[in-house]
């Protein structure tokens, strides 16, 4: 005698429509944005690497711990990103002159050159990602995402 696997309930039975769920839609939108990002941003930077480099360009050298907090990453992720960017010659670390127990992360000359070019491309990424929306819809989407982030 063979057992038949139980049948899962359908959307019609439980009311959960995957294509209407916030997480599913955010993931699809992020996938689209990531594809555009990889096509336009130079240096084979990931969005996470770009965020780290952009924050350093804007705010200057800072501890790895502070850097991670300012780009919403946990310590382990921040360390991995920083290590990879150091290996590629875009970041460096040096002892903090005010606290020798701490090291400051900063952009190298190659990092400055790349982030300047990448930032211009990233602006195009945002514009292309939002292109299907009218101006008012763009403003609303960004305001709402900021509110739930």
C-alpha positions in Angstrom: 0.0 0.0 0.0 1.4 3.4 -1.0 0.8 6.5 0.9 -0.1 9.7 -0.9 1.5 12.9 0.1 -0.9 15.3 1.7 -2.0 18.1 -0.6 -1.0 21.7 0.4 -3.7 24.2 0.7 -4.0 26.6 -2.2 -4.1 30.4 -2.1 -7.9 30.2 -2.7 -8.1 28.2 0.5 -5.8 30.2 2.8 -5.9 33.6 1.2 -2.1 34.0 1.0 -1.1 35.2 -2.5 2.7 35.1 -2.9 2.7 37.6 -5.7 1.1 40.2 -3.4 3.4 39.8 -0.4 5.8 42.6 0.6 8.8 40.4 1.1 8.3 38.7 -2.3 7.9 42.1 -4.1 10.8 43.7 -2.3 13.0 40.8 -3.3 12.0 41.0 -6.9 12.6 44.8 -6.9 16.0 44.3 -5.3 16.9 41.7 -7.9 16.0 44.1 -10.6 18.1 46.9 -8.9 21.0 44.5 -8.4 21.1 43.5 -12.0 21.1 47.2 -13.1 23.8 47.9 -10.5 26.1 45.2 -11.8 25.6 46.4 -15.3 26.3 50.1 -14.7 28.6 50.4 -11.6 32.3 50.0 -12.4 34.9 48.0 -10.5 32.8 44.9 -10.0 31.5 46.4 -6.7 28.6 44.8 -4.9 25.9 47.2 -3.5 27.3 46.4 0.0 30.9 47.3 -1.0 29.6 50.4 -2.7 27.8 51.4 0.5 30.9 51.0 2.6 33.1 53.0 0.2 30.5 55.7 -0.3 30.1 56.2 3.5 33.9 56.5 3.9 34.0 59.0 1.0 31.2 61.1 2.7 32.3 60.8 6.3 36.0 60.1 6.2 38.0 57.4 8.1 36.2 55.6 10.9 36.4 52.5 12.9 35.2 49.3 11.4 32.5 49.0 14.1 31.1 52.5 13.4 31.3 51.9 9.6 29.2 48.8 9.9 26.6 50.6 12.0 26.3 53.5 9.6 25.6 51.1 6.7 23.4 48.7 8.7 25.7 45.7 8.6 26.6 43.3 11.4 30.3 43.1 12.5 31.1 39.9 10.7 29.7 41.1 7.4 31.5 44.5 7.8 34.8 42.7 8.4 34.4 40.5 5.3 33.5 43.5 3.1 36.4 45.6 4.5 38.9 42.7 4.1 37.9 42.1 0.5 38.2 45.8 -0.3 41.6 46.0 1.3 42.7 43.0 -0.7 41.6 44.8 -3.9 43.5 47.9 -2.9 40.5 50.2 -2.3 40.7 50.5 1.5 43.4 50.6 4.1 43.6 50.6 7.9 45.8 52.6 10.2 46.0 53.0 14.0 43.7 55.7 15.3 45.9 58.5 16.6 43.4 59.1 19.5 43.1 55.5 20.5 45.9 53.0 19.5 43.7 50.1 20.3 41.4 51.0 17.4 42.1 51.1 13.7 40.5 53.4 11.3 39.3 52.3 7.8 39.8 54.7 5.0 39.8 54.9 1.2 43.1 54.6 -0.7 43.8 56.7 -3.8 42.5 53.9 -6.0 39.4 53.7 -3.8 38.7 57.4 -4.1 39.0 57.2 -7.9 36.7 54.2 -8.1 34.0 55.6 -5.7 33.9 58.9 -7.6 33.2 57.0 -10.8 30.9 54.5 -9.1 28.8 57.2 -7.5 27.9 58.7 -10.8 26.9 55.3 -12.1 24.9 54.6 -8.9 22.8 57.7 -9.5 22.0 56.2 -12.9 21.1 52.9 -11.3 18.6 54.6 -9.0 17.1 56.5 -11.9 16.8 53.4 -14.1 15.3 51.3 -11.2 12.6 53.9 -10.6 12.0 54.7 -14.3 8.7 52.9 -14.5 7.2 55.2 -11.9 5.9 58.8 -12.2 7.7 61.4 -10.1 5.1 61.5 -7.4 5.2 57.6 -7.2 9.0 57.7 -6.9 8.7 60.1 -4.0 6.0 58.1 -2.3 7.9 54.8 -2.7 11.1 56.2 -1.3 9.2 57.9 1.6 7.4 54.6 2.5 10.5 52.5 2.2 12.3 54.9 4.5 9.5 54.6 7.0 9.6 50.8 7.2 13.4 50.5 6.9 
